[in-house]
C-alpha cells in the first residue's frame, strides 16, 4: 500500500489557539503525560493522529523539563521523546517557543454563573487557559447542587468537580451561614453520596456576620458531615467570630484553609506571627 504522506507542519499558532487545540485534541483531564510508550531520547518511529513538536515540556510527575515532541493517538498521549518520526502523522502542531504541560488544575473557582453570588462561566477560566479541571469552591449546597450538576458540570467542555457547601443554599444567598437552620450535615451527606463522581470535598465559608459562637457549631456540623463521607473540609476564613485556633481544632490532616492572609481573621495573631495551631 502507498505510504501516507506526512502532514504539512502548520505555522506557530497564537497562545490561545495553541492551548485550545491541545485541550481539544490531547489533554484528557487528569491524564497528565502518562504514556503507553516510554519517554526517552532519540527518535521514536510511530504513526500518530496528532504530533506536537518542538515545545518545552514541563511535567514534574514524569521528571521532564526539556524540549520534547509529543505523539497523540486516540485522544491520548502515547509518546514523548526528543524527536518523533512523523511519517504517517495526520496533523502536526508546531510548539516552538511554547511551554507544553499536562492539563492544569484550578483548585478554587466559582462557576455557578448567574446563580451564585459570584461566578464566571467554566469555559472562560478552563480549556482556553490550558486548565482541563476546575474545582468549584462551594457555589452550590445540597438544595442547589442538582442544578449545578445539570447546567454547569454536564455541558462544560472543561471537567468540573465541586466542593459542596455545607449550607443547603450554597452561595445563592449573601451569607449562607447566617442561619444555622441552613447548615444541614444530613442533607450534605445525602447529596455527596449520590454525586461522588463530582463532589471531592466540603466547603465552609466563615463570613462576617455569623452570630457569636455559631461558627463553632457550624464547624462541628461540617466535621460531622466530612467524617461521614470521608472527604476533606475546605475552610474559608476571615469572618469568624471565635478565635481561629478554636476552629482549627475541628480540622484534620488533608483539610484545607483558604484566604489565609486576609486583613482580618487571618492565620496571623495580633503580633503578626502565625498561630501555633496553624503549624
Secondary structure, DSSP 8 states (H G I E B T S, - for coil): --------------HHHHHHHHHHHT--TTT-S--SS--EEEEEE---SEEEEEEEEEEGGGTEEEEEEEEEETTEEEEEEEEEE-TT-SEEEE-TT-EEES-EEEEEE---TTTSSS---HHHHTGGGTEEEEEEEEEEETTTHHHHIIIIITT-SSEEEEEEESBTTGGGSS-TTSSGGGB-HHHHHHHHHH-TTTEEEEEEE--TT--TTHHHHHHHHHHHHHHHHT-EEEEE-SS-SS-HHHHHTT--TT-EEE-TT-SSS-SB-TTS-B-TTT-
